[in-house]
């Protein structure tokens, strides 16, 4: 069944249809032509009319031998020759005709005698074979005999009535005598007298009925075979052109599509209906074209992101460096009062620390982007790991005015964690919450175990994330203007966090409607089995 579905509608089916149509058409044509040829070859031929030479005698006497129309009188292959009294050929209508001797001319019956030669095989009293040749005017009987010739086995004349001058017959003479030479023809001779009184002989070669039928049948079959060959070539060319168009059409569509693709021009998908193989090729091309378009869009997006990244890095590095250069130059040029020098030095130091943090963050992100990046996870109780982190940050958050609410199970939930890198995930999320929210903001940690995964929720009820940043919050260098200009946010924290979570086989998402919270991050990790 699957094989039939694969074959149905395929190019193989097209070829089979073309082959069947070609075969049926050729059978119909061959049947028609062969039937016509069989009917024509067996059709009785019209008998040749009685030869009437009277209209041509005057022309023959004058030496004009080209007026005799032989086809109606002698058959389609009949011919004639004019001989002098020594049997030399003066004119012949058939260029291939052989010479005739005087003895052969003697054996040819005269015109209008209508002889029918009969050959009778006999034996002498001693057992020697002899042949009796009778010339009769009745084809069915031996009545009205004109002549009798008796020959031995070597064609020597033993007896002849009337008498003849020959003593032994050659094969050609014997053939003229018995009307078997040339094969398929009857031969007559007609005595003529030229205007100068010279003796001439007109020798007529008339095709007999058997020869006429054989020649006609051969001609019919030859013409039929020629017509069949021509029709075969015509039909073959027609079917070949049809198959050529069938193949050329989809290939032409593909060629145009590839040309447009090579010219990087936007092109519509190829729409083609035909053999399944060509439909599959066109579908694959459309898929390739779609993927290339997506790849090009991604490339442009990455290029834009790269340009934005360079601009953001330049901005993030320029601010502290500008401050450090300005303060250090003021101190060097003695433009700072002595009592403010320590303050300026402290500012330079703080900016250098911030600059170091920025460079470390950029380095960490570039390390995560490297194809060879990997983590070293160990079996860890996620609940205990989270509690330890919260204890370490409690005093800092209390000073910052951040309240903490925790919902962590007492039982252990085991995961495979790289403790150092995953600690970075917690730090990036909570530092943003502390940095961008006022005092009194509540920070919420919750861990929920499912069948094969565990969910960590980190939320706050602060000012929330600006709507214009929500869609791309995990992209690198995505920060608000206030953060970038005043608090030196790099926008890499959440991008780094996503890379780390994905390296652990999990995912991190920003919930769209986190009520009663303003911001809710949800981290999903696989549970160690």
C-alpha angles and dihedrals in degrees: 000000000000090000091052091050089050092049096042110093093006128127086256087064090050091052091047092050090050091048093048092046091048092048095047093046092049091047090052093048093044091048092051095046095043091048091050091047092049091049093046095045092052096043111118111252122233110255116251112255122245109280111250112189098172095098090056102042096091091050090048092051089051090050097253105134099162098082097075110105100211103183097070093038104035103020131257093297098033121120141171141211135204116221132185123231090276090055093251112151112247096172135001129183092205111061092201094057114126126230121275123218126215091251091051090048089053091056093053111096119235123256118275093019090105095202121187109199118216122198117205121185113216139165132225122233088265092053097256113150116240133175125223114204117195125188108208136171092219117070093201101045141031093242123123093027114189101189143003125209125180118199134182125222092279091052092252112155110246096172137000132182114218096030120254130194096234124095100187131019127227118220090260092048090048089049093052089047094052095035091241097115124104089028113248095015138101115215129207135173127216122196114227136181120212124222087260090056095252120147116247133179123213109204114198122200108197119182110238122229095264092050092045091052092046092048092046092047092048091049092049093050093045091052091045091052090048092049091047090051092050092048090047091054092045093050092043091052091047093051091045091052090049091052090044091054090046090056098035095055098062092037089053091051091050092047092054091046092050091047091053090046091050089051088052089237121150109254135182121244115274113256113200134155119192140081112012095239092058091044089054091049092050091047090050090049091050089050091049091048091050092049092048089051090050090046091050091049090049091048091053090046091050090047090052089046091050092051090047090047091054090048092049093046090049090050094046093049096040097060100059092037091052091051092047092048093048096048095043091048090050091052092046092051092048091242094131121081112244093244091057097047093090089052091051091047091050090052090050089050094049091050091049089052090050090047090051090050090051093050091047090051092050090048092049092050093048089050091053090049092055114105090229093057113128139161132225105225124189131187105277137174100237093200095053091042090054093046091052090052093049092049090052092052099039098093093046092051093046090056089048090052096248118146120212130217118184133191106177124149118243093224118082121258110199123215136162104251137171093219097203097048095040090050084060089059092056091045095051094050097043094043089057090050092050095042099048102037131074126243115286093042113143118228116204129203121185132169121195125182121215131182098282104358143046127223124213115196120197113183142158137191095223131118094302131223118301111258093235090061100046098084094052101027094127095048116104119266093013105146137135122260092247092055095047097045100040112017100033097235112178098201090227099102098085092038088055091046092053092050091051094047091048090050087057090055093254140103138232125211139178109230114231099213107026098164127197083028127066094212128024127177116191121199119192119197132175116252117237109248 
